[in-house]
C-alpha cells in the first residue's frame, strides 16, 4: 500500500509540467528558428540556432535549390515538403517571394534543395528542444 | 544572387551548421555541447573524406 502510494507520487513528480510556455516556445521556435530558446532566455543557444538554421536555408535558396509544395503527388515530393515546412517562417517567406524554383541544369542546385530540407528538419529538432526546456525536462 | 559551392565546401558548411544544432539540442552542459559538436563535425567531414576515397578506389 505504502509502496504503491510512493510509486504514484514518484510518477506524479516526474510528469512534465505543461504551461503556456510549453505551447508558445515551440510555436515561436517553428516560426522563427531559435526564438523558442530566446524567449526562454537561452540567448546564446537561440542565436546560434537562428544563425545556423537560417544560414543553411538561405544558402540553399542562393544555390537555387528547389522548394517543395504540398501537391500530394509523388511520395518523395511529400517528404520533401515535410522537411521544408519545418523551417516555418523561412518556408513561408520563400514561397511568398516565389524563390526556390530550382535550377535543374546546375549540379549544385540539388545540394541547395537538400540544404533547405535539412534546415527544416533541424528546426524541428530545435522546436522539440525548446519544448523540453519549457516543461523542465532539460535545463 | 546565385551561389555555387564546390562539393567539399558544401559538405563543410553543412557539417558546421548541422553540428552546431546537434550539439545544442542533444547535450545539456556547455562543455558537453562543445565536445559533442566537435565530434559531430569531425564525423561528418571524416565520413565525407572516407566516402570520397572509397569512391575513388572503386572507380579505379
N, CA and C atoms of all chains as a GROMACS GRO file, in nm:
protein
  597
    1UNK      N    1   0.083  -0.122   0.000
    1UNK     CA    2   0.000   0.000   0.000
    1UNK      C    3   0.086   0.125   0.000
    2UNK      N    4   0.178   0.125   0.102
    2UNK     CA    5   0.267   0.241   0.112
    2UNK      C    6   0.357   0.252  -0.012
    3UNK      N    7   0.399   0.134  -0.059
    3UNK     CA    8   0.486   0.133  -0.176
    3UNK      C    9   0.414   0.186  -0.299
    4UNK      N   10   0.286   0.143  -0.317
    4UNK     CA   11   0.212   0.189  -0.435
    4UNK      C   12   0.185   0.339  -0.429
    5UNK      N   13   0.159   0.392  -0.308
    5UNK     CA   14   0.139   0.536  -0.293
    5UNK      C   15   0.266   0.612  -0.328
    6UNK      N   16   0.377   0.560  -0.279
    6UNK     CA   17   0.506   0.624  -0.309
    6UNK      C   18   0.534   0.620  -0.458
    7UNK      N   19   0.496   0.506  -0.520
    7UNK     CA   20   0.516   0.493  -0.663
    7UNK      C   21   0.435   0.594  -0.742
    8UNK      N   22   0.308   0.614  -0.697
    8UNK     CA   23   0.222   0.711  -0.766
    8UNK      C   24   0.275   0.852  -0.750
    9UNK      N   25   0.323   0.882  -0.628
    9UNK     CA   26   0.379   1.016  -0.603
    9UNK      C   27   0.500   1.041  -0.691
   10UNK      N   28   0.585   0.936  -0.704
   10UNK     CA   29   0.705   0.948  -0.785
   10UNK      C   30   0.667   0.976  -0.932
   11UNK      N   31   0.564   0.901  -0.978
   11UNK     CA   32   0.519   0.920  -1.116
   11UNK      C   33   0.465   1.060  -1.136
   12UNK      N   34   0.389   1.107  -1.036
   12UNK     CA   35   0.331   1.241  -1.046
   12UNK      C   36   0.439   1.349  -1.050
   13UNK      N   37   0.547   1.326  -0.974
   13UNK     CA   38   0.655   1.425  -0.970
   13UNK      C   39   0.732   1.431  -1.101
   14UNK      N   40   0.738   1.318  -1.174
   14UNK     CA   41   0.816   1.317  -1.298
   14UNK      C   42   0.729   1.355  -1.420
   15UNK      N   43   0.601   1.376  -1.402
   15UNK     CA   44   0.516   1.417  -1.513
   15UNK      C   45   0.554   1.557  -1.560
   16UNK      N   46   0.573   1.574  -1.691
   16UNK     CA   47   0.612   1.706  -1.741
   16UNK      C   48   0.510   1.813  -1.707
   17UNK      N   49   0.561   1.929  -1.673
   17UNK     CA   50   0.474   2.040  -1.638
   17UNK      C   51   0.433   2.114  -1.766
   18UNK      N   52   0.306   2.105  -1.801
   18UNK     CA   53   0.256   2.172  -1.922
   18UNK      C   54   0.206   2.311  -1.883
   19UNK      N   55   0.264   2.411  -1.943
   19UNK     CA   56   0.224   2.550  -1.914
   19UNK      C   57   0.214   2.628  -2.046
   20UNK      N   58   0.189   2.757  -2.033
   20UNK     CA   59   0.174   2.839  -2.154
   20UNK      C   60   0.302   2.841  -2.236
   21UNK      N   61   0.416   2.844  -2.166
   21UNK     CA   62   0.544   2.848  -2.236
   21UNK      C   63   0.568   2.721  -2.319
   22UNK      N   64   0.515   2.609  -2.272
   22UNK     CA   65   0.534   2.483  -2.346
   22UNK      C   66   0.456   2.481  -2.478
   23UNK      N   67   0.367   2.576  -2.496
   23UNK     CA   68   0.295   2.589  -2.624
   23UNK      C   69   0.355   2.703  -2.707
   24UNK      N   70   0.382   2.815  -2.638
   24UNK     CA   71   0.431   2.935  -2.708
   24UNK      C   72   0.573   2.912  -2.763
   25UNK      N   73   0.661   2.856  -2.681
   25UNK     CA   74   0.802   2.841  -2.722
   25UNK      C   75   0.818   2.754  -2.848
   26UNK      N   76   0.754   2.635  -2.853
   26UNK     CA   77   0.768   2.556  -2.977
   26UNK      C   78   0.706   2.626  -3.098
   27UNK      N   79   0.591   2.691  -3.078
   27UNK     CA   80   0.525   2.759  -3.191
   27UNK      C   81   0.611   2.873  -3.245
   28UNK      N   82   0.665   2.952  -3.152
   28UNK     CA   83   0.751   3.063  -3.194
   28UNK      C   84   0.882   3.011  -3.254
   29UNK      N   85   0.932   2.903  -3.194
   29UNK     CA   86   1.056   2.842  -3.245
   29UNK      C   87   1.039   2.787  -3.385
   30UNK      N   88   0.921   2.737  -3.414
   30UNK     CA   89   0.895   2.688  -3.551
   30UNK      C   90   0.889   2.805  -3.649
   31UNK      N   91   0.823   2.914  -3.608
   31UNK     CA   92   0.807   3.029  -3.697
   31UNK      C   93   0.940   3.099  -3.722
   32UNK      N   94   1.015   3.122  -3.614
   32UNK     CA   95   1.147   3.186  -3.625
   32UNK      C   96   1.249   3.094  -3.559
   33UNK      N   97   1.338   3.033  -3.636
   33UNK     CA   98   1.434   2.939  -3.577
   33UNK      C   99   1.512   3.002  -3.459
   34UNK      N  100   1.515   2.931  -3.349
   34UNK     CA  101   1.588   2.977  -3.231
   34UNK      C  102   1.507   3.065  -3.137
   35UNK      N  103   1.393   3.114  -3.183
   35UNK     CA  104   1.314   3.205  -3.100
   35UNK      C  105   1.255   3.134  -2.978
   36UNK      N  106   1.231   3.003  -2.992
   36UNK     CA  107   1.181   2.925  -2.878
   36UNK      C  108   1.280   2.922  -2.763
   37UNK      N  109   1.408   2.927  -2.796
   37UNK     CA  110   1.511   2.931  -2.692
   37UNK      C  111   1.530   3.074  -2.640
   38UNK      N  112   1.526   3.170  -2.731
   38UNK     CA  113   1.548   3.310  -2.693
   38UNK      C  114   1.439   3.356  -2.596
   39UNK      N  115   1.314   3.318  -2.622
   39UNK     CA  116   1.204   3.359  -2.535
   39UNK      C  117   1.218   3.299  -2.394
   40UNK      N  118   1.295   3.192  -2.384
   40UNK     CA  119   1.318   3.130  -2.253
   40UNK      C  120   1.454   3.170  -2.195
   41UNK      N  121   1.506   3.278  -2.247
   41UNK     CA  122   1.631   3.338  -2.200
   41UNK      C  123   1.754   3.250  -2.221
   42UNK      N  124   1.749   3.162  -2.320
   42UNK     CA  125   1.869   3.087  -2.360
   42UNK      C  126   1.924   3.162  -2.480
   43UNK      N  127   1.984   3.279  -2.451
   43UNK     CA  128   2.021   3.373  -2.556
   43UNK      C  129   2.122   3.314  -2.656
   44UNK      N  130   2.230   3.261  -2.603
   44UNK     CA  131   2.338   3.215  -2.692
   44UNK      C  132   2.293   3.096  -2.776
   45UNK      N  133   2.225   3.001  -2.710
   45UNK     CA  134   2.175   2.884  -2.783
   45UNK      C  135   2.077   2.929  -2.892
   46UNK      N  136   1.989   3.020  -2.855
   46UNK     CA  137   1.890   3.068  -2.950
   46UNK      C  138   1.954   3.136  -3.070
   47UNK      N  139   2.053   3.222  -3.043
   47UNK     CA  140   2.119   3.293  -3.152
   47UNK      C  141   2.197   3.197  -3.242
   48UNK      N  142   2.262   3.099  -3.179
   48UNK     CA  143   2.336   3.001  -3.260
   48UNK      C  144   2.241   2.920  -3.348
   49UNK      N  145   2.127   2.882  -3.293
   49UNK     CA  146   2.027   2.809  -3.373
   49UNK      C  147   1.974   2.897  -3.485
   50UNK      N  148   1.946   3.023  -3.452
   50UNK     CA  149   1.895   3.117  -3.553
   50UNK      C  150   1.993   3.130  -3.669
   51UNK      N  151   2.119   3.154  -3.634
   51UNK     CA  152   2.222   3.174  -3.737
   51UNK      C  153   2.243   3.046  -3.819
   52UNK      N  154   2.252   2.933  -3.750
   52UNK     CA  155   2.283   2.807  -3.820
   52UNK      C  156   2.171   2.766  -3.914
   53UNK      N  157   2.048   2.761  -3.862
   53UNK     CA  158   1.935   2.713  -3.943
   53UNK      C  159   1.903   2.811  -4.056
   54UNK      N  160   1.904   2.940  -4.022
   54UNK     CA  161   1.874   3.041  -4.126
   54UNK      C  162   1.982   3.040  -4.234
   55UNK      N  163   2.108   3.032  -4.193
   55UNK     CA  164   2.217   3.031  -4.292
   55UNK      C  165   2.204   2.912  -4.386
   56UNK      N  166   2.176   2.795  -4.329
   56UNK     CA  167   2.164   2.674  -4.411
   56UNK      C  168   2.050   2.690  -4.512
   57UNK      N  169   1.938   2.743  -4.465
   57UNK     CA  170   1.822   2.760  -4.554
   57UNK      C  171   1.851   2.864  -4.662
   58UNK      N  172   1.907   2.979  -4.620
   58UNK     CA  173   1.935   3.087  -4.717
   58UNK      C  174   2.040   3.042  -4.819
   59UNK      N  175   2.140   2.969  -4.773
   59UNK     CA  176   2.239   2.917  -4.867
   59UNK      C  177   2.173   2.824  -4.969
   60UNK      N  178   2.078   2.744  -4.921
   60UNK     CA  179   2.003   2.657  -5.012
   60UNK      C  180   1.928   2.734  -5.118
   61UNK      N  181   1.865   2.845  -5.076
   61UNK     CA  182   1.793   2.929  -5.173
   61UNK      C  183   1.891   2.992  -5.271
   62UNK      N  184   2.005   3.040  -5.218
   62UNK     CA  185   2.105   3.105  -5.304
   62UNK      C  186   2.169   3.007  -5.401
   63UNK      N  187   2.173   2.879  -5.363
   63UNK     CA  188   2.228   2.778  -5.453
   63UNK      C  189   2.123   2.731  -5.554
   64UNK      N  190   2.010   2.801  -5.554
   64UNK     CA  191   1.900   2.773  -5.647
   64UNK      C  192   1.838   2.636  -5.625
   65UNK      N  193   1.828   2.600  -5.497
   65UNK     CA  194   1.760   2.475  -5.463
   65UNK      C  195   1.611   2.488  -5.486
   66UNK      N  196   1.546   2.373  -5.485
   66UNK     CA  197   1.402   2.370  -5.513
   66UNK      C  198   1.325   2.362  -5.381
   67UNK      N  199   1.219   2.441  -5.371
   67UNK     CA  200   1.132   2.434  -5.253
   67UNK      C  201   1.010   2.349  -5.290
   68UNK      N  202   0.976   2.256  -5.202
   68UNK     CA  203   0.865   2.165  -5.231
   68UNK      C  204   0.731   2.227  -5.193
   69UNK      N  205   0.628   2.187  -5.267
   69UNK     CA  206   0.493   2.237  -5.243
   69UNK      C  207   0.402   2.123  -5.199
   70UNK      N  208   0.294   2.158  -5.129
   70UNK     CA  209   0.205   2.050  -5.080
   70UNK      C  210   0.113   1.998  -5.191
   71UNK      N  211   0.173   1.936  -5.293
   71UNK     CA  212   0.092   1.894  -5.407
   71UNK      C  213   0.027   1.758  -5.386
   72UNK      N  214   0.083   1.678  -5.292
   72UNK     CA  215   0.023   1.548  -5.264
   72UNK      C  216   0.045   1.446  -5.374
   73UNK      N  217   0.138   1.470  -5.462
   73UNK     CA  218   0.162   1.376  -5.573
   73UNK      C  219   0.264   1.270  -5.536
   74UNK      N  220   0.385   1.288  -5.583
   74UNK     CA  221   0.492   1.193  -5.559
   74UNK      C  222   0.526   1.187  -5.410
   75UNK      N  223   0.553   1.066  -5.362
   75UNK     CA  224   0.581   1.045  -5.219
   75UNK      C  225   0.708   1.120  -5.176
   76UNK      N  226   0.808   1.123  -5.266
   76UNK     CA  227   0.932   1.193  -5.232
   76UNK      C  228   0.908   1.344  -5.223
   77UNK      N  229   0.819   1.395  -5.309
   77UNK     CA  230   0.783   1.537  -5.301
   77UNK      C  231   0.715   1.569  -5.169
   78UNK      N  232   0.630   1.475  -5.124
   78UNK     CA  233   0.561   1.497  -4.996
   78UNK      C  234   0.660   1.496  -4.880
   79UNK      N  235   0.757   1.406  -4.886
   79UNK     CA  236   0.859   1.402  -4.781
   79UNK      C  237   0.944   1.529  -4.783
   80UNK      N  238   0.974   1.574  -4.905
   80UNK     CA  239   1.049   1.700  -4.917
   80UNK      C  240   0.972   1.816  -4.860
   81UNK      N  241   0.842   1.816  -4.883
   81UNK     CA  242   0.757   1.923  -4.829
   81UNK      C  243   0.757   1.920  -4.676
   82UNK      N  244   0.750   1.800  -4.618
   82UNK     CA  245   0.751   1.789  -4.471
   82UNK      C  246   0.882   1.847  -4.416
   83UNK      N  247   0.992   1.816  -4.484
   83UNK     CA  248   1.120   1.872  -4.441
   83UNK      C  249   1.122   2.024  -4.454
   84UNK      N  250   1.077   2.073  -4.568
   84UNK     CA  251   1.080   2.218  -4.594
   84UNK      C  252   0.990   2.295  -4.497
   85UNK      N  253   0.872   2.242  -4.470
   85UNK     CA  254   0.775   2.314  -4.386
   85UNK      C  255   0.827   2.329  -4.242
   86UNK      N  256   0.922   2.244  -4.205
   86UNK     CA  257   0.981   2.255  -4.071
   86UNK      C  258   1.053   2.387  -4.050
   87UNK      N  259   1.093   2.451  -4.158
   87UNK     CA  260   1.164   2.579  -4.145
   87UNK      C  261   1.070   2.694  -4.111
   88UNK      N  262   0.940   2.669  -4.110
   88UNK     CA  263   0.842   2.767  -4.063
   88UNK      C  264   0.840   2.897  -4.142
   89UNK      N  265   0.876   3.005  -4.078
   89UNK     CA  266   0.872   3.137  -4.140
   89UNK      C  267   0.960   3.147  -4.263
   90UNK      N  268   1.072   3.078  -4.260
   90UNK     CA  269   1.163   3.082  -4.376
   90UNK      C  270   1.094   3.022  -4.498
   91UNK      N  271   1.020   2.913  -4.475
   91UNK     CA  272   0.946   2.850  -4.585
   91UNK      C  273   0.838   2.943  -4.637
   92UNK      N  274   0.765   3.006  -4.544
   92UNK     CA  275   0.655   3.096  -4.583
   92UNK      C  276   0.708   3.214  -4.666
   93UNK      N  277   0.818   3.274  -4.621
   93UNK     CA  278   0.877   3.387  -4.694
   93UNK      C  279   0.925   3.342  -4.832
   94UNK      N  280   0.991   3.227  -4.837
   94UNK     CA  281   1.043   3.177  -4.965
   94UNK      C  282   0.931   3.152  -5.064
   95UNK      N  283   0.822   3.092  -5.017
   95UNK     CA  284   0.707   3.068  -5.106
   95UNK      C  285   0.642   3.201  -5.146
   96UNK      N  286   0.633   3.292  -5.048
   96UNK     CA  287   0.570   3.421  -5.076
   96UNK      C  288   0.647   3.502  -5.180
   97UNK      N  289   0.779   3.494  -5.175
   97UNK     CA  290   0.862   3.568  -5.270
   97UNK      C  291   0.883   3.492  -5.400
   98UNK      N  292   0.828   3.372  -5.407
   98UNK     CA  293   0.841   3.288  -5.525
   98UNK      C  294   0.986   3.250  -5.555
   99UNK      N  295   1.064   3.232  -5.448
   99UNK     CA  296   1.201   3.183  -5.464
   99UNK      C  297   1.198   3.030  -5.462
  100UNK      N  298   1.316   2.972  -5.478
  100UNK     CA  299   1.326   2.827  -5.468
  100UNK      C  300   1.259   2.752  -5.582
  101UNK      N  301   1.277   2.803  -5.704
  101UNK     CA  302   1.218   2.735  -5.820
  101UNK      C  303   1.299   2.612  -5.860
  102UNK      N  304   1.429   2.615  -5.827
  102UNK     CA  305   1.513   2.501  -5.859
  102UNK      C  306   1.568   2.508  -5.999
  103UNK      N  307   1.700   2.507  -6.011
  103UNK     CA  308   1.766   2.510  -6.142
  103UNK      C  309   1.818   2.369  -6.171
  104UNK      N  310   1.747   2.299  -6.259
  104UNK     CA  311   1.782   2.159  -6.286
  104UNK      C  312   1.919   2.148  -6.352
  105UNK      N  313   1.954   2.251  -6.432
  105UNK     CA  314   2.079   2.246  -6.507
  105UNK      C  315   2.202   2.251  -6.416
  106UNK      N  316   2.186   2.302  -6.296
  106UNK     CA  317   2.302   2.315  -6.206
  106UNK      C  318   2.311   2.195  -6.112
  107UNK      N  319   2.431   2.138  -6.106
  107UNK     CA  320   2.451   2.023  -6.016
  107UNK      C  321   2.440   2.067  -5.870
  108UNK      N  322   2.491   2.187  -5.840
  108UNK     CA  323   2.491   2.232  -5.700
  108UNK      C  324   2.353   2.273  -5.652
  109UNK      N  325   2.259   2.293  -5.745
  109UNK     CA  326   2.123   2.329  -5.703
  109UNK      C  327   2.060   2.216  -5.623
  110UNK      N  328   2.099   2.092  -5.654
  110UNK     CA  329   2.046   1.979  -5.578
  110UNK      C  330   2.095   1.984  -5.433
  111UNK      N  331   2.220   2.029  -5.416
  111UNK     CA  332   2.270   2.049  -5.279
  111UNK      C  333   2.183   2.152  -5.207
  112UNK      N  334   2.148   2.257  -5.279
  112UNK     CA  335   2.064   2.362  -5.220
  112UNK      C  336   1.930   2.308  -5.173
  113UNK      N  337   1.871   2.220  -5.255
  113UNK     CA  338   1.744   2.157  -5.218
  113UNK      C  339   1.760   2.080  -5.087
  114UNK      N  340   1.868   2.005  -5.077
  114UNK     CA  341   1.893   1.926  -4.955
  114UNK      C  342   1.921   2.018  -4.836
  115UNK      N  343   1.992   2.127  -4.860
  115UNK     CA  344   2.020   2.224  -4.753
  115UNK      C  345   1.890   2.273  -4.691
  116UNK      N  346   1.792   2.306  -4.777
  116UNK     CA  347   1.665   2.360  -4.727
  116UNK      C  348   1.587   2.255  -4.650
  117UNK      N  349   1.587   2.132  -4.701
  117UNK     CA  350   1.515   2.024  -4.630
  117UNK      C  351   1.578   2.001  -4.493
  118UNK      N  352   1.711   1.993  -4.491
  118UNK     CA  353   1.780   1.967  -4.364
  118UNK      C  354   1.761   2.083  -4.267
  119UNK      N  355   1.762   2.206  -4.318
  119UNK     CA  356   1.738   2.322  -4.230
  119UNK      C  357   1.601   2.310  -4.163
  120UNK      N  358   1.501   2.267  -4.239
  120UNK     CA  359   1.368   2.246  -4.182
  120UNK      C  360   1.366   2.137  -4.078
  121UNK      N  361   1.434   2.026  -4.106
  121UNK     CA  362   1.437   1.916  -4.010
  121UNK      C  363   1.515   1.954  -3.884
  122UNK      N  364   1.624   2.028  -3.902
  122UNK     CA  365   1.700   2.075  -3.784
  122UNK      C  366   1.614   2.169  -3.699
  123UNK      N  367   1.532   2.249  -3.767
  123UNK     CA  368   1.444   2.340  -3.691
  123UNK      C  369   1.342   2.261  -3.610
  124UNK      N  370   1.294   2.150  -3.665
  124UNK     CA  371   1.200   2.067  -3.589
  124UNK      C  372   1.268   2.010  -3.463
  125UNK      N  373   1.395   1.973  -3.475
  125UNK     CA  374   1.469   1.925  -3.357
  125UNK      C  375   1.482   2.038  -3.254
  126UNK      N  376   1.510   2.159  -3.305
  126UNK     CA  377   1.522   2.275  -3.215
  126UNK      C  378   1.388   2.306  -3.146
  127UNK      N  379   1.278   2.287  -3.219
  127UNK     CA  380   1.144   2.307  -3.162
  127UNK      C  381   1.121   2.208  -3.047
  128UNK      N  382   1.157   2.082  -3.071
  128UNK     CA  383   1.142   1.980  -2.966
  128UNK      C  384   1.228   2.015  -2.845
  129UNK      N  385   1.347   2.066  -2.870
  129UNK     CA  386   1.437   2.105  -2.761
  129UNK      C  387   1.376   2.221  -2.680
  130UNK      N  388   1.318   2.318  -2.750
  130UNK     CA  389   1.254   2.431  -2.681
  130UNK      C  390   1.139   2.382  -2.594
  131UNK      N  391   1.065   2.282  -2.643
  131UNK     CA  392   0.956   2.224  -2.564
  131UNK      C  393   1.010   2.156  -2.439
  132UNK      N  394   1.117   2.082  -2.454
  132UNK     CA  395   1.176   2.012  -2.339
  132UNK      C  396   1.226   2.111  -2.233
  133UNK      N  397   1.279   2.223  -2.278
  133UNK     CA  398   1.322   2.326  -2.182
  133UNK      C  399   1.199   2.384  -2.111
  134UNK      N  400   1.092   2.406  -2.188
  134UNK     CA  401   0.971   2.468  -2.130
  134UNK      C  402   0.906   2.380  -2.025
  135UNK      N  403   0.910   2.249  -2.043
  135UNK     CA  404   0.846   2.160  -1.945
  135UNK      C  405   0.943   2.118  -1.835
  136UNK      N  406   1.064   2.169  -1.840
  136UNK     CA  407   1.162   2.142  -1.734
  136UNK      C  408   1.236   2.011  -1.749
  137UNK      N  409   1.224   1.947  -1.866
  137UNK     CA  410   1.295   1.820  -1.887
  137UNK      C  411   1.443   1.843  -1.915
  138UNK      N  412   1.473   1.964  -1.964
  138UNK     CA  413   1.613   1.999  -1.995
  138UNK      C  414   1.641   2.138  -1.939
  139UNK      N  415   1.763   2.160  -1.898
  139UNK     CA  416   1.796   2.290  -1.838
  139UNK      C  417   1.824   2.395  -1.945
  140UNK      N  418   2.068   3.658  -5.644
  140UNK     CA  419   2.210   3.625  -5.625
  140UNK      C  420   2.228   3.473  -5.623
  141UNK      N  421   2.320   3.428  -5.704
  141UNK     CA  422   2.343   3.284  -5.714
  141UNK      C  423   2.476   3.248  -5.651
  142UNK      N  424   2.475   3.136  -5.582
  142UNK     CA  425   2.596   3.090  -5.514
  142UNK      C  426   2.629   2.951  -5.564
  143UNK      N  427   2.755   2.930  -5.595
  143UNK     CA  428   2.797   2.797  -5.636
  143UNK      C  429   2.905   2.746  -5.543
  144UNK      N  430   2.870   2.648  -5.465
  144UNK     CA  431   2.968   2.589  -5.374
  144UNK      C  432   3.019   2.458  -5.435
  145UNK      N  433   3.146   2.430  -5.411
  145UNK     CA  434   3.202   2.302  -5.455
  145UNK      C  435   3.153   2.192  -5.364
  146UNK      N  436   3.185   2.068  -5.398
  146UNK     CA  437   3.140   1.955  -5.318
  146UNK      C  438   3.190   1.964  -5.175
  147UNK      N  439   3.320   1.988  -5.160
  147UNK     CA  440   3.376   1.990  -5.024
  147UNK      C  441   3.327   2.113  -4.947
  148UNK      N  442   3.319   2.228  -5.014
  148UNK     CA  443   3.270   2.349  -4.946
  148UNK      C  444   3.128   2.328  -4.895
  149UNK      N  445   3.044   2.265  -4.979
  149UNK     CA  446   2.905   2.239  -4.939
  149UNK      C  447   2.902   2.144  -4.820
  150UNK      N  448   2.986   2.041  -4.825
  150UNK     CA  449   2.990   1.946  -4.714
  150UNK      C  450   3.039   2.013  -4.586
  151UNK      N  451   3.137   2.103  -4.601
  151UNK     CA  452   3.192   2.174  -4.485
  151UNK      C  453   3.086   2.262  -4.419
  152UNK      N  454   3.016   2.339  -4.500
  152UNK     CA  455   2.911   2.429  -4.447
  152UNK      C  456   2.800   2.348  -4.381
  153UNK      N  457   2.760   2.240  -4.450
  153UNK     CA  458   2.655   2.154  -4.395
  153UNK      C  459   2.699   2.097  -4.260
  154UNK      N  460   2.820   2.044  -4.254
  154UNK     CA  461   2.870   1.983  -4.131
  154UNK      C  462   2.877   2.086  -4.018
  155UNK      N  463   2.920   2.205  -4.050
  155UNK     CA  464   2.934   2.309  -3.948
  155UNK      C  465   2.799   2.342  -3.883
  156UNK      N  466   2.702   2.374  -3.965
  156UNK     CA  467   2.572   2.416  -3.911
  156UNK      C  468   2.495   2.301  -3.846
  157UNK      N  469   2.501   2.184  -3.908
  157UNK     CA  470   2.431   2.069  -3.851
  157UNK      C  471   2.493   2.031  -3.716
  158UNK      N  472   2.626   2.040  -3.706
  158UNK     CA  473   2.694   2.006  -3.580
  158UNK      C  474   2.654   2.103  -3.469
  159UNK      N  475   2.642   2.230  -3.502
  159UNK     CA  476   2.602   2.329  -3.401
  159UNK      C  477   2.463   2.296  -3.346
  160UNK      N  478   2.370   2.266  -3.437
  160UNK     CA  479   2.233   2.236  -3.393
  160UNK      C  480   2.230   2.105  -3.314
  161UNK      N  481   2.301   2.003  -3.360
  161UNK     CA  482   2.305   1.876  -3.287
  161UNK      C  483   2.362   1.897  -3.146
  162UNK      N  484   2.469   1.974  -3.137
  162UNK     CA  485   2.534   1.995  -3.007
  162UNK      C  486   2.439   2.064  -2.910
  163UNK      N  487   2.369   2.166  -2.956
  163UNK     CA  488   2.279   2.241  -2.867
  163UNK      C  489   2.159   2.156  -2.824
  164UNK      N  490   2.107   2.077  -2.917
  164UNK     CA  491   1.983   2.005  -2.887
  164UNK      C  492   2.005   1.869  -2.822
  165UNK      N  493   2.125   1.813  -2.834
  165UNK     CA  494   2.146   1.678  -2.782
  165UNK      C  495   2.224   1.673  -2.652
  166UNK      N  496   2.279   1.783  -2.608
  166UNK     CA  497   2.358   1.783  -2.484
  166UNK      C  498   2.313   1.894  -2.391
  167UNK      N  499   2.347   1.880  -2.262
  167UNK     CA  500   2.297   1.975  -2.162
  167UNK      C  501   2.397   2.085  -2.127
  168UNK      N  502   2.513   2.049  -2.077
  168UNK     CA  503   2.609   2.150  -2.034
  168UNK      C  504   2.688   2.209  -2.150
  169UNK      N  505   2.748   2.326  -2.125
  169UNK     CA  506   2.825   2.393  -2.230
  169UNK      C  507   2.943   2.308  -2.277
  170UNK      N  508   3.014   2.251  -2.180
  170UNK     CA  509   3.132   2.171  -2.213
  170UNK      C  510   3.094   2.049  -2.299
  171UNK      N  511   2.984   1.984  -2.258
  171UNK     CA  512   2.938   1.867  -2.334
  171UNK      C  513   2.893   1.908  -2.475
  172UNK      N  514   2.831   2.026  -2.483
  172UNK     CA  515   2.786   2.074  -2.614
  172UNK      C  516   2.904   2.095  -2.708
  173UNK      N  517   3.008   2.158  -2.655
  173UNK     CA  518   3.126   2.188  -2.739
  173UNK      C  519   3.192   2.058  -2.786
  174UNK      N  520   3.211   1.966  -2.693
  174UNK     CA  521   3.279   1.842  -2.732
  174UNK      C  522   3.193   1.759  -2.827
  175UNK      N  523   3.062   1.756  -2.805
  175UNK     CA  524   2.975   1.680  -2.895
  175UNK      C  525   2.967   1.746  -3.033
  176UNK      N  526   2.967   1.878  -3.035
  176UNK     CA  527   2.966   1.950  -3.162
  176UNK      C  528   3.091   1.921  -3.243
  177UNK      N  529   3.205   1.923  -3.176
  177UNK     CA  530   3.331   1.892  -3.245
  177UNK      C  531   3.332   1.748  -3.295
  178UNK      N  532   3.278   1.657  -3.213
  178UNK     CA  533   3.271   1.516  -3.251
  178UNK      C  534   3.185   1.500  -3.378
  179UNK      N  535   3.067   1.564  -3.376
  179UNK     CA  536   2.976   1.555  -3.493
  179UNK      C  537   3.043   1.612  -3.618
  180UNK      N  538   3.109   1.727  -3.601
  180UNK     CA  539   3.174   1.792  -3.715
  180UNK      C  540   3.282   1.700  -3.773
  181UNK      N  541   3.361   1.641  -3.684
  181UNK     CA  542   3.467   1.551  -3.730
  181UNK      C  543   3.408   1.429  -3.800
  182UNK      N  544   3.298   1.376  -3.746
  182UNK     CA  545   3.235   1.258  -3.807
  182UNK      C  546   3.178   1.290  -3.944
  183UNK      N  547   3.114   1.408  -3.955
  183UNK     CA  548   3.058   1.449  -4.084
  183UNK      C  549   3.168   1.460  -4.189
  184UNK      N  550   3.271   1.538  -4.156
  184UNK     CA  551   3.377   1.561  -4.255
  184UNK      C  552   3.460   1.435  -4.277
  185UNK      N  553   3.483   1.359  -4.169
  185UNK     CA  554   3.555   1.233  -4.182
  185UNK      C  555   3.478   1.138  -4.274
  186UNK      N  556   3.348   1.132  -4.256
  186UNK     CA  557   3.264   1.047  -4.342
  186UNK      C  558   3.272   1.087  -4.488
  187UNK      N  559   3.274   1.218  -4.511
  187UNK     CA  560   3.284   1.268  -4.649
  187UNK      C  561   3.417   1.225  -4.711
  188UNK      N  562   3.525   1.242  -4.634
  188UNK     CA  563   3.657   1.207  -4.687
  188UNK      C  564   3.669   1.057  -4.712
  189UNK      N  565   3.620   0.976  -4.616
  189UNK     CA  566   3.627   0.830  -4.632
  189UNK      C  567   3.544   0.787  -4.753
  190UNK      N  568   3.422   0.841  -4.764
  190UNK     CA  569   3.336   0.805  -4.878
  190UNK      C  570   3.399   0.849  -5.009
  191UNK      N  571   3.462   0.967  -5.008
  191UNK     CA  572   3.528   1.017  -5.129
  191UNK      C  573   3.641   0.926  -5.174
  192UNK      N  574   3.726   0.887  -5.078
  192UNK     CA  575   3.838   0.798  -5.113
  192UNK      C  576   3.786   0.660  -5.153
  193UNK      N  577   3.679   0.613  -5.088
  193UNK     CA  578   3.623   0.483  -5.124
  193UNK      C  579   3.572   0.484  -5.268
  194UNK      N  580   3.506   0.592  -5.306
  194UNK     CA  581   3.457   0.602  -5.444
  194UNK      C  582   3.572   0.611  -5.543
  195UNK      N  583   3.676   0.682  -5.503
  195UNK     CA  584   3.794   0.694  -5.591
  195UNK      C  585   3.857   0.557  -5.613
  196UNK      N  586   3.865   0.476  -5.505
  196UNK     CA  587   3.923   0.342  -5.517
  196UNK      C  588   3.835   0.250  -5.601
  197UNK      N  589   3.703   0.262  -5.582
  197UNK     CA  590   3.611   0.178  -5.659
  197UNK      C  591   3.616   0.209  -5.808
  198UNK      N  592   3.642   0.335  -5.837
  198UNK     CA  593   3.644   0.378  -5.977
  198UNK      C  594   3.766   0.326  -6.052
  199UNK      N  595   3.874   0.301  -5.980
  199UNK     CA  596   3.999   0.258  -6.044
  199UNK      C  597   3.995   0.110  -6.083
   0.00000   0.00000   0.00000
